[in-house]
Amino acid sequence: MWLTDSTTTLVRKVRREERGDVPGWVMITLMSALLVAALIAIAGPRLQDLFNQAIDRVAGMK
């Protein structure tokens, strides 16, 4: 009986503590996604040009 009560108390405590971190992780995930989207919107064309130049240089080495 004592073991069951202790286990139940521990499980409830862990669930309560983990539950508080979910909004933080959601916020971090959304902020990361927004940052990536902003970088792609701002630097996307330049990065694509750099990639194409690199591919052209490698293709020209044949």
VENJOGI-V667532 format. One record per run of one state. SS is the DSSP state (alpha for helix, beta for strand, coil for the rest). FROM is the first residue (numbers start at 1). TO is the last residue. If there is no record, write none. Layout:
ss:from:to
SS:FROM:TO
SS:FROM:TO
This chain:
ss:from:to
coil:1:1
alpha:2:19
coil:20:21
alpha:22:59
coil:60:62
